[in-house]
Amino acid sequence: MDKAMQSFGLVSKRMQAIAAETADYSKKSFEDTAAHVESLMGVNSLDKAIEAQTQYARSSYEGAVAQATRIGELYVDLARDMIKPFEDFAAKRA
């Protein structure tokens, strides 16, 4: 029972980390988008607008891939924390 309570505590901590990471990314993404739209307002030519949009799309994609990787790692850590008490229990039974 003690191991289960420890596991619940770790799961809670991991879920909070995932939520915080997601909130931080969402805030940063919103700020980046707002800055991009503002910069587009000052563009005087179509070529410059296409260049700015291309750079924004590239950086947004790279950021999304990095975030997905980070969230995936956090979920792997969460899964490990969830099964750890059962590994210990299984090892004692074997």
C-alpha positions in Angstrom: 0.0 0.0 0.0 2.9 2.3 0.8 4.4 1.7 -2.6 1.0 2.5 -4.3 0.8 5.8 -2.4 4.4 6.7 -3.5 3.4 5.8 -7.1 0.3 8.1 -7.0 2.5 10.9 -5.7 5.0 10.4 -8.5 2.2 10.2 -11.1 0.7 13.4 -9.8 4.1 15.2 -10.0 4.6 13.9 -13.6 1.2 15.0 -14.6 1.8 18.5 -13.2 5.1 18.6 -15.1 3.3 17.7 -18.3 0.6 20.3 -17.7 3.2 23.0 -17.0 5.2 22.1 -20.1 2.1 22.2 -22.2 1.0 25.6 -20.8 4.5 27.0 -21.3 4.6 25.9 -24.9 1.1 27.2 -25.6 2.1 30.6 -24.2 5.3 30.7 -26.2 3.5 29.6 -29.3 0.9 32.4 -28.9 3.5 35.0 -28.3 5.5 33.8 -31.4 2.4 33.9 -33.5 1.5 37.4 -32.3 5.0 38.6 -33.0 4.9 37.1 -36.5 1.6 38.7 -37.3 2.9 42.0 -36.2 6.0 41.6 -38.3 3.9 40.8 -41.3 2.0 44.0 -40.9 5.2 45.9 -41.6 6.1 44.0 -44.7 6.1 46.1 -47.9 6.5 43.4 -50.6 5.1 40.0 -51.4 8.6 38.4 -51.5 9.4 39.6 -48.0 6.0 38.4 -46.8 6.6 34.9 -48.3 10.1 34.8 -46.8 8.8 35.8 -43.3 6.0 33.2 -43.6 8.4 30.5 -44.6 10.7 31.3 -41.7 7.8 31.3 -39.3 6.5 28.0 -40.6 9.9 26.4 -40.3 10.5 27.6 -36.8 6.9 26.6 -35.8 7.4 23.1 -37.1 10.7 22.7 -35.4 9.3 23.9 -32.2 6.3 21.6 -32.4 8.5 18.6 -33.1 10.8 19.5 -30.2 7.7 19.9 -27.9 6.2 16.6 -29.0 9.5 14.9 -28.3 9.7 16.5 -24.8 6.1 15.6 -24.0 6.8 12.0 -25.2 9.7 11.8 -22.9 7.6 13.0 -20.0 4.9 10.4 -20.7 7.6 7.7 -20.9 8.8 8.8 -17.4 5.2 8.8 -16.2 4.7 5.2 -17.5 7.9 4.1 -15.8 6.8 5.7 -12.5 3.4 4.0 -12.8 4.8 0.5 -13.2 7.7 0.7 -10.8 5.8 -0.5 -7.8 4.6 -3.5 -9.8 8.1 -4.3 -10.9 9.2 -4.4 -7.3 6.2 -6.5 -6.3 6.9 -8.9 -9.2 10.5 -9.2 -8.3 9.6 -10.2 -4.7 7.2 -12.8 -6.0 9.7 -14.4 -8.4 
